[in-house]
């Protein structure tokens, strides 16, 4: 099963790469699949790529469900 995780863009480097944060963890990702990515946008990250934008409310709900499914991990 593949899983995309909501993350918030906190830094953009050169337009096609950036840094995101979710659950206090930061990682570098590829932003080339997202048009007009901006700091503060929420995205779904899969295999190191941001694959789509989402709104903050939806991101929070998804993260809550993922936390419940994994027992709080």
Secondary structure by P-SEA (a helix, b strand, c coil): cbbbbbbbbccccccccbbbbcccbbbbbbccccccccccbbbbbccccccccccaaaaaaaaaaaaaaaccc
